[in-house]
Structure formats: C-alpha cells, structure tokens
Amino acid sequence: MSNAIARKIESIEEKGGMRSADVANILGTRPETVSRWNQGKAFPRGDTEKLLLDLDYIVDQLSDFYEPLEARVWLFSRQRVLDGKRPVDLIQKGDTDTVMQILDQLRDGIYL
C-alpha cells in the first residue's frame, strides 16, 4: 500500500522528470533514505518534510506550463529572474517562497 509521502515522491518524479537521486539531492538526504520513505519504512522529519511538500507543490505548478523533462530543466537551470540563481538551489536552502513567486508570475501571464 502506498503512503502519502510515497505518493508525493512519485508525483515529483513523474511531473518533474526526476529520479529518486534528484529528490534526495534537493532534500539534502541520501537516495537510500528516499527509498525507505517510498517503502513506508521511514518518514521525513520536520524541515525535510516541509521541503518535500513544497517541492511537490512547485513541481505540480510547473506541470501546468512544462512537460516533465522541461520542468526538470527549468528547476536545474539558472534563471534570469532569479539573478542567475537556480530554483533548485533556492529550494534546497528553504527559500521556496521566492520560487513560488516566480511561478505566480508565470501563472499571471508575466512570461519569463
């Protein structure tokens, strides 16, 4: 039986064109840990869970604009609107609000 965390990871991987290793790197953990979460043998704690949920939200929003591999490229590429920073780096640092603001601009038709 799939647990809620496993479903979030599956969604990130499908909609964001990512592998478990990508998810682990973004969350600052090991691929083995993500595998245990998928199997329901462990669960993320505190800030890591918040980051995982924010990543799921961001990837879900990106899926409105991009195909999975395009979403992955967007996340891992430097963005002019972020002063040359990569969205994935901001997410890793917990600055998901900045990335979400950029997504809101995309949604509002301010194309980047």
Secondary structure, 3 states (H helix, E strand, C coil): CCCHHHHHHHHHHHHHCCCHHHHHHHHCCCHHHHHHHHHCCCCCCHHHHHHHHHHHHHHHHHCCCCCHHHHHHHHHCCEHHHCCECHHHHHHCCCHHHHHHHHHHHHCCCCC
